[in-house]
Amino acid sequence: MISKRKFIQIILVSVAMILILISIASATPFAYITNIASNNISIIDTATHNIVANVSVGTNPYGIAVTPDGTEKYM
């Protein structure tokens, strides 16, 4: 069971990641969203707003960085 404080932290991190990804959405065709509860990353096509893949990455992914050219992703 996730505590209320941990849940709020997850929500705040998710919102921050969404805002960051929105700001760079025009630079890359995909957004990468970490899902702490399900231990994966959702890859979203920013043109269609559809999830194109969910990639398992291990326990508690917290964030992801993408190089400006979109060729490298780091957690």
MARTORDO-819949 format. One record per residue: residue in three letters; chain; x, y, z of N, C-alpha, C in turn. Coordinates in Angstrom, 2 decimals. Example, Ala and Ser with C-alpha at 12.3 -4.5 7.8 and 13.67 -1.06 7.14 Angstrom:
# residues 2
+-----+----+---------+---------+---------+---------+---------+---------+---------+---------+---------+
|  aa | ch |     n_x |     n_y |     n_z |    ca_x |    ca_y |    ca_z |     c_x |     c_y |     c_z |
+-----+----+---------+---------+---------+---------+---------+---------+---------+---------+---------+
| ALA |  A |   13.19 |   -5.69 |    7.80 |   12.30 |   -4.50 |    7.80 |   13.20 |   -3.30 |    7.80 |
| SER |  A |   12.85 |   -2.25 |    7.08 |   13.67 |   -1.06 |    7.14 |   12.90 |    0.03 |    7.87 |
+-----+----+---------+---------+---------+---------+---------+---------+---------+---------+---------+
# end
This chain:
# residues 75
+-----+----+---------+---------+---------+---------+---------+---------+---------+---------+---------+
|  aa | ch |     n_x |     n_y |     n_z |    ca_x |    ca_y |    ca_z |     c_x |     c_y |     c_z |
+-----+----+---------+---------+---------+---------+---------+---------+---------+---------+---------+
| MET |  A |    0.83 |   -1.18 |    0.00 |    0.00 |    0.00 |    0.00 |    0.88 |    1.25 |    0.00 |
| ILE |  A |    0.58 |    2.18 |   -0.85 |    1.34 |    3.42 |   -0.96 |    0.76 |    4.43 |    0.03 |
| SER |  A |    1.65 |    5.07 |    0.81 |    1.20 |    6.09 |    1.76 |    0.70 |    7.32 |    1.00 |
| LYS |  A |   -0.08 |    8.13 |    1.69 |   -0.62 |    9.35 |    1.08 |    0.52 |   10.27 |    0.63 |
| ARG |  A |    1.56 |   10.40 |    1.46 |    2.69 |   11.26 |    1.12 |    3.40 |   10.75 |   -0.13 |
| LYS |  A |    3.64 |    9.43 |   -0.20 |    4.31 |    8.85 |   -1.38 |    3.44 |    9.05 |   -2.62 |
| PHE |  A |    2.14 |    8.88 |   -2.48 |    1.21 |    9.07 |   -3.60 |    1.29 |   10.50 |   -4.12 |
| ILE |  A |    1.32 |   11.48 |   -3.22 |    1.41 |   12.89 |   -3.62 |    2.74 |   13.14 |   -4.33 |
| GLN |  A |    3.83 |   12.55 |   -3.81 |    5.12 |   12.70 |   -4.47 |    5.09 |   12.14 |   -5.89 |
| ILE |  A |    4.46 |   10.98 |   -6.04 |    4.35 |   10.36 |   -7.37 |    3.58 |   11.27 |   -8.31 |
| ILE |  A |    2.48 |   11.83 |   -7.83 |    1.66 |   12.74 |   -8.65 |    2.47 |   13.96 |   -9.05 |
| LEU |  A |    3.19 |   14.57 |   -8.09 |    3.97 |   15.76 |   -8.40 |    5.08 |   15.47 |   -9.41 |
| VAL |  A |    5.76 |   14.35 |   -9.24 |    6.80 |   13.97 |  -10.20 |    6.19 |   13.73 |  -11.58 |
| SER |  A |    5.04 |   13.06 |  -11.61 |    4.38 |   12.80 |  -12.88 |    3.99 |   14.09 |  -13.58 |
| VAL |  A |    3.43 |   15.02 |  -12.82 |    3.04 |   16.32 |  -13.40 |    4.26 |   17.06 |  -13.92 |
| ALA |  A |    5.35 |   17.05 |  -13.14 |    6.58 |   17.71 |  -13.58 |    7.10 |   17.08 |  -14.86 |
| MET |  A |    7.10 |   15.75 |  -14.92 |    7.56 |   15.08 |  -16.13 |    6.68 |   15.43 |  -17.33 |
| ILE |  A |    5.38 |   15.47 |  -17.12 |    4.47 |   15.82 |  -18.21 |    4.76 |   17.23 |  -18.70 |
| LEU |  A |    4.94 |   18.17 |  -17.78 |    5.23 |   19.55 |  -18.19 |    6.56 |   19.65 |  -18.94 |
| ILE |  A |    7.55 |   18.92 |  -18.48 |    8.84 |   18.90 |  -19.18 |    8.67 |   18.32 |  -20.58 |
| LEU |  A |    7.96 |   17.21 |  -20.66 |    7.78 |   16.56 |  -21.96 |    6.94 |   17.40 |  -22.91 |
| ILE |  A |    5.98 |   18.13 |  -22.38 |    5.19 |   19.03 |  -23.23 |    6.10 |   20.11 |  -23.82 |
| SER |  A |    7.04 |   20.60 |  -23.01 |    7.93 |   21.66 |  -23.49 |    8.88 |   21.19 |  -24.58 |
| ILE |  A |    9.20 |   19.89 |  -24.60 |   10.11 |   19.38 |  -25.63 |    9.38 |   18.56 |  -26.69 |
| ALA |  A |    8.07 |   18.49 |  -26.60 |    7.31 |   17.65 |  -27.53 |    7.52 |   18.04 |  -28.98 |
| SER |  A |    7.71 |   19.32 |  -29.23 |    7.91 |   19.73 |  -30.62 |    9.28 |   19.31 |  -31.15 |
| ALA |  A |   10.22 |   19.02 |  -30.24 |   11.56 |   18.64 |  -30.67 |   11.68 |   17.15 |  -30.97 |
| THR |  A |   10.84 |   16.33 |  -30.38 |   10.91 |   14.89 |  -30.58 |    9.51 |   14.35 |  -30.87 |
| PRO |  A |    9.42 |   13.28 |  -31.64 |    8.10 |   12.73 |  -31.97 |    7.51 |   11.87 |  -30.86 |
| PHE |  A |    8.28 |   11.57 |  -29.80 |    7.78 |   10.70 |  -28.74 |    8.01 |   11.32 |  -27.37 |
| ALA |  A |    7.10 |   10.99 |  -26.45 |    7.26 |   11.34 |  -25.05 |    7.48 |   10.04 |  -24.29 |
| TYR |  A |    8.33 |   10.10 |  -23.26 |    8.65 |    8.92 |  -22.47 |    8.21 |    9.18 |  -21.03 |
| ILE |  A |    7.25 |    8.42 |  -20.55 |    6.67 |    8.62 |  -19.22 |    7.03 |    7.44 |  -18.33 |
| THR |  A |    7.66 |    7.71 |  -17.19 |    7.97 |    6.63 |  -16.25 |    6.74 |    6.34 |  -15.40 |
| ASN |  A |    6.49 |    5.06 |  -15.20 |    5.35 |    4.59 |  -14.41 |    5.89 |    3.81 |  -13.21 |
| ILE |  A |    6.00 |    4.49 |  -12.07 |    6.60 |    3.89 |  -10.89 |    5.82 |    2.66 |  -10.43 |
| ALA |  A |    4.51 |    2.75 |  -10.39 |    3.69 |    1.65 |   -9.87 |    3.77 |    0.39 |  -10.72 |
| SER |  A |    3.93 |    0.54 |  -12.04 |    3.95 |   -0.63 |  -12.91 |    5.35 |   -0.96 |  -13.43 |
| ASN |  A |    6.36 |   -0.21 |  -12.96 |    7.76 |   -0.49 |  -13.29 |    8.02 |   -0.53 |  -14.80 |
| ASN |  A |    7.46 |    0.44 |  -15.51 |    7.71 |    0.50 |  -16.95 |    7.74 |    1.94 |  -17.42 |
| ILE |  A |    8.03 |    2.10 |  -18.70 |    8.00 |    3.41 |  -19.35 |    7.00 |    3.33 |  -20.49 |
| SER |  A |    6.10 |    4.29 |  -20.55 |    5.17 |    4.39 |  -21.68 |    5.77 |    5.31 |  -22.72 |
| ILE |  A |    5.77 |    4.86 |  -23.96 |    6.25 |    5.68 |  -25.07 |    5.02 |    6.17 |  -25.81 |
| ILE |  A |    4.89 |    7.49 |  -25.88 |    3.69 |    8.11 |  -26.45 |    4.04 |    8.87 |  -27.71 |
| ASP |  A |    3.30 |    8.62 |  -28.77 |    3.46 |    9.36 |  -30.02 |    2.81 |   10.73 |  -29.79 |
| THR |  A |    3.62 |   11.80 |  -29.82 |    3.09 |   13.12 |  -29.51 |    2.19 |   13.68 |  -30.61 |
| ALA |  A |    2.25 |   13.12 |  -31.79 |    1.37 |   13.58 |  -32.87 |   -0.04 |   13.03 |  -32.71 |
| THR |  A |   -0.13 |   11.76 |  -32.27 |   -1.45 |   11.12 |  -32.15 |   -1.92 |   10.98 |  -30.71 |
| HIS |  A |   -1.02 |   11.22 |  -29.75 |   -1.30 |   11.08 |  -28.32 |   -1.66 |    9.64 |  -27.94 |
| ASN |  A |   -1.15 |    8.68 |  -28.70 |   -1.38 |    7.26 |  -28.42 |   -0.13 |    6.63 |  -27.82 |
| ILE |  A |   -0.34 |    5.68 |  -26.90 |    0.77 |    4.91 |  -26.36 |    1.18 |    3.90 |  -27.43 |
| VAL |  A |    2.43 |    3.97 |  -27.85 |    2.91 |    3.05 |  -28.88 |    3.64 |    1.86 |  -28.29 |
| ALA |  A |    4.09 |    1.97 |  -27.03 |    4.76 |    0.84 |  -26.37 |    4.85 |    1.09 |  -24.88 |
| ASN |  A |    4.91 |    0.00 |  -24.13 |    5.24 |    0.03 |  -22.71 |    6.45 |   -0.87 |  -22.55 |
| VAL |  A |    7.51 |   -0.33 |  -21.97 |    8.77 |   -1.06 |  -21.83 |    9.06 |   -1.30 |  -20.35 |
| SER |  A |    9.20 |   -2.56 |  -19.95 |    9.58 |   -2.88 |  -18.58 |   11.01 |   -2.46 |  -18.34 |
| VAL |  A |   11.25 |   -1.80 |  -17.20 |   12.59 |   -1.26 |  -16.94 |   13.14 |   -1.61 |  -15.56 |
| GLY |  A |   12.47 |   -2.38 |  -14.78 |   12.94 |   -2.67 |  -13.42 |   12.13 |   -1.91 |  -12.40 |
| THR |  A |   12.55 |   -2.00 |  -11.16 |   11.75 |   -1.43 |  -10.08 |   11.90 |    0.08 |   -9.94 |
| ASN |  A |   10.78 |    0.72 |   -9.70 |   10.67 |    2.14 |   -9.37 |   11.40 |    3.10 |  -10.31 |
| PRO |  A |   11.08 |    3.07 |  -11.60 |   11.69 |    4.07 |  -12.49 |   11.25 |    5.46 |  -12.04 |
| TYR |  A |   12.17 |    6.38 |  -11.98 |   11.87 |    7.69 |  -11.40 |   11.88 |    8.81 |  -12.43 |
| GLY |  A |   12.62 |    8.68 |  -13.48 |   12.70 |    9.72 |  -14.49 |   13.49 |    9.22 |  -15.68 |
| ILE |  A |   13.42 |    9.98 |  -16.74 |   14.14 |    9.59 |  -17.95 |   14.64 |   10.86 |  -18.63 |
| ALA |  A |   15.81 |   10.76 |  -19.23 |   16.38 |   11.86 |  -19.99 |   16.61 |   11.37 |  -21.41 |
| VAL |  A |   16.32 |   12.23 |  -22.36 |   16.48 |   11.89 |  -23.78 |   17.42 |   12.91 |  -24.40 |
| THR |  A |   18.39 |   12.41 |  -25.18 |   19.30 |   13.33 |  -25.86 |   18.51 |   14.18 |  -26.86 |
| PRO |  A |   19.00 |   15.38 |  -27.17 |   18.28 |   16.27 |  -28.08 |   17.92 |   15.64 |  -29.43 |
| ASP |  A |   18.77 |   14.75 |  -29.93 |   18.47 |   14.12 |  -31.21 |   17.56 |   12.90 |  -31.06 |
| GLY |  A |   17.23 |   12.53 |  -29.83 |   16.31 |   11.44 |  -29.58 |   16.88 |   10.04 |  -29.74 |
| THR |  A |   18.20 |    9.93 |  -29.91 |   18.77 |    8.60 |  -30.16 |   19.13 |    7.85 |  -28.89 |
| GLU |  A |   19.30 |    8.55 |  -27.78 |   19.69 |    7.92 |  -26.52 |   18.70 |    8.28 |  -25.43 |
| LYS |  A |   18.37 |    7.27 |  -24.58 |   17.50 |    7.48 |  -23.44 |   18.19 |    6.96 |  -22.20 |
| TYR |  A |   18.13 |    7.74 |  -21.11 |   18.80 |    7.36 |  -19.87 |   17.83 |    7.46 |  -18.71 |
| MET |  A |   17.93 |    6.47 |  -17.79 |   17.11 |    6.50 |  -16.58 |   17.99 |    6.75 |  -15.40 |
+-----+----+---------+---------+---------+---------+---------+---------+---------+---------+---------+
# end
